[in-house]
Amino acid sequence: MKPADAAVPLPGARQVLLWGLAATPVIALLHAAQQVLQSRLQGSPETFWFAWSHLLPLWITLSIGAAAVVPLVRSFPLPQPRPAGAIAAHLIGGLLFPMLTLALLDAVHVAFFGSRFVEHFWWLLGAAYFEQVPVFFAVAGGLHVIRNVREKARLREEALTLRAALADARLAALAQQLRPHFLFNALNAAAMLVRAGERDQAVEVLARLSSLIRELLREHPHELVPLSEEFAFLREYLLLEGVRFGDRLSVDVRLEPALADIGVPFLLLQPVVENALRYGVACRAGTSHLVVEARRTNGHVTVRVEERGDGGRVGAAEQGLGVGLANTRERLRARWGGTASLALEVEPSGNGSLAEVILPA
C-alpha cells in the first residue's frame, strides 16, 4: 500500500516517544500507588519504591512500543475506501506489539535484576501477552483519531482558503468590469462636450480623466482601500463632472475623520455617485445639489449619496452600460454577505434620489 502523504498531520514517532517518556514517571507513580494499596489490603505490604522502580521500566517500554506504532498508522490510515489491507496490518501489529514491548522489558530485567532472558521472556509472554494486545489497539486508535481530526481541520482550512481566494478573484473580476464602464462613460461625456462645441471643457475633462486613469491602473491589494482614498477618488471624479455640469451642480463631500481608515472595495462608491448624476442631475434643466456623506450609525458605516434639484425631470437620462449599481450590490454581497447593502430611493417627481450604502464598521 502507498504510504500516506507526508503532509498528513500525524504526530511523529519521536514526538510520541517524548510524550510517552514525559508521562511515564507520573503514570508509573499512579500505578505503584494502586499496587501498594492492593498489596496492603491483601496483607502482604509492598514498599512504594519497590513497586515504582519495577513498574517504571514497563511504562518506558510501552512508550517505545507506542512510538513504533506511528509508522504503521501513517502507512495504513483508517478509515479508507479499501480497508482490508490496513485491517490486516493492524491485526499483525496487534500480535507483534506485545512481543516487542515484553522483549524490551525482559532486556531491562536481565540488565538490572539478573534475570535469564529466554526463560523470563517466556514467563512475561504467558503473564502479560494478552494484556498488551489491547494497549496496541488503544495507541493505534488514538493516533488514528488525532490524524483524522487534524486532517479534517486541514481540509476545512484549505476549503476556507480556497473559498476566500475564489471570493477575492470574483471581487477582482467585478472591479475590473467597472473600470471599462467608468472609462466608457467618462469618454462619452468628453465626446458630448466636443459635439456641443465646448472644446475647452472637453480638454479639461480629458486632463482630469488622465489622473483618474492613473489611479485606476494602480495596484490595490485585495481591491481594498481606506475609505479616505475612496473619497479622494470621488472628489477628483466630481471635479471632472463639475466641468461638464458647470453651475448646474454643487457638491458637498463629507467624511468623518474616525472612518478614514476603514477598508472598502476600490471603486465601490463611484458607480453610486455616477448613477445619481446620470439619472438625476443630467436630466434636470435646473440646478442640483449633491451630498456624499459617510457616518457611523448603529455599529455600521452608512454612506449617503443624495441629490436634490428643482423642476423635476425634463430630459431623458443619459445611457450607460447599466452595470454600475448591480455590480456594486454584487461586490457588497460577495465581500460581506448580508451585513452590507445598497438601497436606492427615487422621488417620483424627479426632484431627487437617495442611495445608502451600509458597510460593516
C-alpha positions as CSV (number, residue, x, y, z in Angstrom):
1,M,0.0,0.0,0.0
2,K,1.2,3.5,-0.8
3,P,2.2,5.4,2.3
4,A,0.0,8.3,3.3
5,D,1.1,11.8,2.3
6,A,3.8,13.2,4.4
7,A,1.7,16.3,4.8
8,V,-0.9,14.4,6.7
9,P,-0.9,15.9,10.2
10,L,0.1,12.9,12.3
11,P,2.5,13.1,15.3
12,G,5.9,11.8,14.5
13,A,7.4,8.7,16.3
14,R,9.9,10.9,18.1
15,Q,7.2,13.2,19.3
16,V,5.1,10.3,20.6
17,L,8.2,8.8,22.3
18,L,8.9,12.1,24.0
19,W,5.3,12.4,25.1
20,G,5.3,8.9,26.5
21,L,8.6,9.3,28.3
22,A,7.4,12.6,29.9
23,A,4.2,10.9,31.1
24,T,5.8,7.7,32.2
25,P,7.0,8.7,35.7
26,V,3.6,10.0,36.6
27,I,1.7,7.0,35.2
28,A,4.1,4.6,37.0
29,L,3.6,6.6,40.2
30,L,-0.2,6.2,40.0
31,H,0.2,2.5,39.1
32,A,2.6,2.0,42.0
33,A,0.2,3.7,44.4
34,Q,-2.6,1.4,43.3
35,Q,-0.4,-1.7,43.6
36,V,0.9,-0.8,47.1
37,L,-2.7,-0.2,48.3
38,Q,-3.8,-3.5,46.8
39,S,-0.9,-5.4,48.4
40,R,-1.7,-3.9,51.8
41,L,-5.3,-4.9,51.5
42,Q,-4.2,-8.4,50.8
43,G,-1.9,-8.4,53.9
44,S,1.4,-8.5,52.0
45,P,2.7,-4.9,52.3
46,E,5.0,-3.8,49.5
47,T,7.2,-0.7,49.6
48,F,6.3,2.2,47.3
49,W,9.8,2.5,45.9
50,F,10.0,-1.2,45.0
51,A,6.7,-1.0,43.2
52,W,7.5,2.2,41.3
53,S,11.0,1.0,40.3
54,H,9.6,-2.2,38.9
55,L,6.7,-0.5,37.1
56,L,8.7,2.3,35.6
57,P,10.5,0.0,33.0
58,L,7.1,-1.4,32.0
59,W,5.8,2.0,31.1
60,I,9.1,3.1,29.4
61,T,8.9,0.0,27.1
62,L,5.2,0.8,26.4
63,S,6.3,4.3,25.3
64,I,8.9,2.9,23.0
65,G,6.2,0.5,21.6
66,A,3.8,3.3,21.1
67,A,6.4,5.2,19.1
68,A,6.8,2.1,16.9
69,V,3.1,2.1,16.1
70,V,3.3,5.5,14.4
71,P,4.9,4.3,11.1
72,L,2.2,1.6,10.8
73,V,-0.6,4.1,11.3
74,R,1.0,6.5,8.8
75,S,1.4,3.7,6.2
76,F,-2.1,2.2,6.8
77,P,-4.5,5.0,7.6
78,L,-8.1,4.2,8.6
79,P,-10.8,4.8,7.5
80,Q,-10.1,4.4,3.8
81,P,-12.1,3.1,0.8
82,R,-10.4,-0.3,0.7
83,P,-9.6,-1.1,4.4
84,A,-8.8,-4.8,4.1
85,G,-5.0,-4.4,3.8
86,A,-5.0,-1.8,6.6
87,I,-7.1,-4.0,8.9
88,A,-4.7,-7.0,8.2
89,A,-1.7,-4.8,9.0
90,H,-3.3,-3.7,12.3
91,L,-4.1,-7.3,13.3
92,I,-0.5,-8.4,12.6
93,G,0.7,-5.3,14.5
94,G,-1.5,-6.2,17.4
95,L,0.1,-9.6,17.6
96,L,3.7,-8.4,17.3
97,F,3.3,-5.4,19.7
98,P,3.4,-7.4,22.9
99,M,6.4,-9.4,21.8
100,L,8.3,-6.1,21.1
101,T,7.4,-4.5,24.4
102,L,7.9,-7.6,26.5
103,A,11.3,-8.3,24.8
104,L,12.4,-4.8,25.7
105,L,11.1,-5.2,29.3
106,D,12.9,-8.6,29.5
107,A,16.1,-6.9,28.4
108,V,15.8,-4.4,31.2
109,H,15.2,-7.1,33.8
110,V,18.2,-9.0,32.5
111,A,20.4,-5.9,32.8
112,F,19.2,-4.7,36.2
113,F,17.8,-7.6,38.0
114,G,19.9,-10.6,36.7
115,S,17.0,-12.4,35.0
116,R,17.7,-15.0,32.3
117,F,16.5,-13.6,29.0
118,V,14.8,-16.6,27.4
119,E,13.2,-18.1,30.5
120,H,12.0,-14.7,31.7
121,F,10.7,-13.7,28.3
122,W,8.5,-16.8,28.1
123,W,7.2,-16.1,31.6
124,L,6.4,-12.5,30.6
125,L,4.6,-13.7,27.4
126,G,2.5,-16.1,29.5
127,A,1.7,-13.5,32.1
128,A,1.1,-10.3,30.1
129,Y,0.8,-11.0,26.4
130,F,-3.0,-10.7,26.1
131,E,-2.9,-7.7,28.5
132,Q,-0.8,-5.7,26.0
133,V,-2.7,-6.5,22.8
134,P,-5.5,-4.0,23.8
135,V,-2.7,-1.5,24.5
136,F,-1.7,-1.6,20.9
137,F,-5.2,-1.0,19.6
138,A,-5.7,1.8,22.1
139,V,-2.5,3.5,20.9
140,A,-3.3,2.9,17.2
141,G,-6.9,4.1,17.7
142,G,-5.7,7.2,19.5
143,L,-3.3,8.0,16.6
144,H,-6.0,7.5,14.0
145,V,-8.3,9.9,15.9
146,I,-5.6,12.5,16.1
147,R,-4.8,12.0,12.4
148,N,-8.4,12.3,11.3
149,V,-9.2,15.3,13.5
150,R,-6.2,17.1,12.2
151,E,-6.9,16.1,8.6
152,K,-10.4,17.4,8.8
153,A,-9.1,20.6,10.3
154,R,-6.6,20.9,7.5
155,L,-9.1,20.2,4.8
156,R,-11.5,22.7,6.4
157,E,-8.8,25.4,6.5
158,E,-7.9,24.6,2.8
159,A,-11.5,24.9,1.9
160,L,-11.8,28.3,3.6
161,T,-8.6,29.5,2.0
162,L,-9.9,28.4,-1.4
163,R,-13.2,30.0,-0.8
164,A,-11.5,33.2,0.2
165,A,-9.3,33.1,-2.9
166,L,-12.4,32.5,-5.1
167,A,-14.1,35.4,-3.4
168,D,-11.1,37.6,-4.0
169,A,-11.0,36.6,-7.6
170,R,-14.7,37.2,-8.0
171,L,-14.3,40.7,-6.4
172,A,-11.3,41.5,-8.6
173,A,-13.3,40.4,-11.7
174,L,-16.2,42.7,-10.7
175,A,-13.8,45.6,-10.1
176,Q,-12.2,45.0,-13.5
177,Q,-15.6,45.1,-15.0
178,L,-16.2,48.6,-13.5
179,R,-13.0,50.1,-14.9
180,P,-14.0,50.0,-18.6
181,H,-17.5,51.0,-17.6
182,F,-16.2,54.1,-15.9
183,L,-13.8,54.9,-18.7
184,F,-16.5,54.5,-21.3
185,N,-18.9,56.9,-19.6
186,A,-16.1,59.5,-18.9
187,L,-15.0,59.4,-22.6
188,N,-18.6,59.6,-23.7
189,A,-19.0,62.7,-21.6
190,A,-16.0,64.3,-23.3
191,A,-17.4,63.4,-26.7
192,M,-20.7,65.1,-25.9
193,L,-18.8,68.3,-24.9
194,V,-16.9,68.1,-28.2
195,R,-20.1,67.7,-30.2
196,A,-21.6,70.6,-28.3
197,G,-18.7,72.8,-29.3
198,E,-17.3,73.1,-25.8
199,R,-13.8,72.1,-26.7
200,D,-12.1,73.8,-23.7
201,Q,-14.3,71.9,-21.3
202,A,-13.6,68.6,-23.2
203,V,-9.9,69.2,-22.9
204,E,-10.2,69.8,-19.2
205,V,-12.3,66.6,-18.8
206,L,-9.7,64.6,-20.6
207,A,-6.9,66.1,-18.5
208,R,-8.7,65.2,-15.2
209,L,-9.5,61.8,-16.7
210,S,-5.8,61.1,-17.1
211,S,-5.2,61.5,-13.4
212,L,-8.1,59.2,-12.6
213,I,-6.8,56.6,-15.1
214,R,-3.5,56.5,-13.2
215,E,-5.4,55.8,-10.0
216,L,-7.4,53.1,-11.8
217,L,-4.2,51.4,-13.0
218,R,-2.6,51.5,-9.6
219,E,-2.4,48.2,-7.8
220,H,-4.8,47.8,-4.9
221,P,-4.1,44.6,-2.8
222,H,-7.3,42.6,-2.4
223,E,-9.1,45.6,-4.0
224,L,-9.4,47.2,-0.5
225,V,-8.5,50.8,0.1
226,P,-9.1,53.1,3.0
227,L,-12.4,55.0,2.9
228,S,-10.4,58.3,2.8
229,E,-8.8,57.2,-0.5
230,E,-12.2,56.2,-1.9
231,F,-13.5,59.7,-1.0
232,A,-10.4,61.3,-2.5
233,F,-11.1,59.5,-5.8
234,L,-14.7,60.6,-5.6
235,R,-13.7,64.3,-5.2
236,E,-11.5,64.0,-8.3
237,Y,-14.3,62.4,-10.2
238,L,-16.8,65.1,-9.2
239,L,-14.3,67.7,-10.3
240,L,-14.4,66.0,-13.7
241,E,-18.2,66.0,-13.7
242,G,-18.2,69.6,-12.5
243,V,-16.5,70.7,-15.7
244,R,-19.4,69.2,-17.6
245,F,-22.3,70.5,-15.5
246,G,-20.8,73.8,-14.5
247,D,-23.1,76.0,-12.3
248,R,-25.9,73.4,-12.6
249,L,-24.2,71.2,-10.0
250,S,-23.0,72.0,-6.5
251,V,-21.2,69.3,-4.4
252,D,-20.7,68.6,-0.7
253,V,-18.5,65.7,0.3
254,R,-18.2,64.8,4.0
255,L,-16.2,62.1,5.7
256,E,-15.9,61.7,9.5
257,P,-12.2,61.5,10.3
258,A,-12.8,58.5,12.6
259,L,-13.9,56.5,9.5
260,A,-10.9,57.4,7.3
261,D,-9.0,54.0,7.7
262,I,-12.0,51.7,7.2
263,G,-11.3,49.4,4.3
264,V,-13.7,49.3,1.4
265,P,-13.5,47.7,-2.1
266,F,-11.9,50.1,-4.5
267,L,-14.3,52.0,-6.9
268,L,-17.2,51.0,-4.7
269,L,-18.9,54.4,-4.4
270,Q,-18.2,55.9,-7.8
271,P,-21.0,54.0,-9.6
272,V,-23.5,55.1,-7.0
273,V,-22.5,58.7,-7.4
274,E,-22.4,58.3,-11.2
275,N,-25.9,56.9,-11.1
276,A,-27.1,60.0,-9.2
277,L,-25.6,62.3,-11.8
278,R,-26.6,60.4,-14.8
279,Y,-30.2,59.7,-13.9
280,G,-30.8,62.8,-11.8
281,V,-28.6,65.8,-12.5
282,A,-28.1,65.2,-16.2
283,C,-31.8,65.0,-17.0
284,R,-32.7,68.1,-14.9
285,A,-32.6,71.5,-16.5
286,G,-32.2,73.5,-13.3
287,T,-29.6,73.4,-10.6
288,S,-28.9,70.4,-8.4
289,H,-27.1,69.8,-5.2
290,L,-25.2,66.5,-4.5
291,V,-24.2,65.4,-1.0
292,V,-21.9,62.4,-0.3
293,E,-21.6,61.7,3.4
294,A,-20.1,58.9,5.4
295,R,-21.0,58.4,9.1
296,R,-21.2,55.7,11.7
297,T,-24.7,54.5,12.7
298,N,-25.7,51.6,14.9
299,G,-22.3,49.8,14.6
300,H,-22.2,50.2,10.8
301,V,-20.8,52.8,8.3
302,T,-23.5,54.5,6.3
303,V,-22.5,56.3,3.1
304,R,-25.4,58.5,1.8
305,V,-25.4,59.8,-1.8
306,E,-28.3,62.3,-2.0
307,E,-29.0,64.6,-4.9
308,R,-31.8,67.2,-5.0
309,G,-32.9,69.7,-7.6
310,D,-35.9,71.7,-8.8
311,G,-38.2,71.4,-11.7
312,G,-38.4,67.6,-12.0
313,R,-37.1,65.5,-14.8
314,V,-37.3,67.5,-18.1
315,G,-35.0,65.4,-20.3
316,A,-34.1,61.8,-20.9
317,A,-31.4,60.2,-18.7
318,E,-28.1,59.6,-20.3
319,Q,-27.5,56.0,-21.4
320,G,-24.6,54.0,-19.9
321,L,-23.7,50.3,-19.8
322,G,-26.1,49.6,-16.9
323,V,-23.8,47.6,-14.8
324,G,-22.9,50.2,-12.0
325,L,-25.5,49.6,-9.2
326,A,-25.9,45.9,-10.0
327,N,-22.2,45.4,-9.9
328,T,-21.9,47.4,-6.6
329,R,-24.6,45.2,-4.9
330,E,-22.8,42.1,-6.1
331,R,-19.5,43.3,-4.7
332,L,-21.0,44.1,-1.4
333,R,-22.7,40.7,-1.2
334,A,-19.5,38.9,-2.2
335,R,-17.4,40.7,0.3
336,W,-19.7,40.9,3.4
337,G,-22.8,38.8,2.6
338,G,-26.0,40.1,4.3
339,T,-24.1,42.6,6.6
340,A,-23.7,45.1,3.7
341,S,-26.3,46.5,1.4
342,L,-27.2,49.2,-1.1
343,A,-30.7,50.8,-1.2
344,L,-31.9,53.4,-3.6
345,E,-35.0,55.7,-3.3
346,V,-36.0,57.9,-6.2
347,E,-38.7,60.6,-5.9
348,P,-41.5,60.1,-8.5
349,S,-41.4,63.8,-9.2
350,G,-37.8,63.5,-10.4
351,N,-36.6,66.1,-7.9
352,G,-34.2,63.9,-6.2
353,S,-32.9,60.5,-5.1
354,L,-31.2,58.9,-2.1
355,A,-28.8,56.0,-2.1
356,E,-27.5,54.4,1.1
357,V,-24.6,52.0,1.2
358,I,-24.4,50.1,4.5
359,L,-20.9,48.7,5.4
360,P,-19.7,46.8,8.5
361,A,-17.7,49.1,10.8
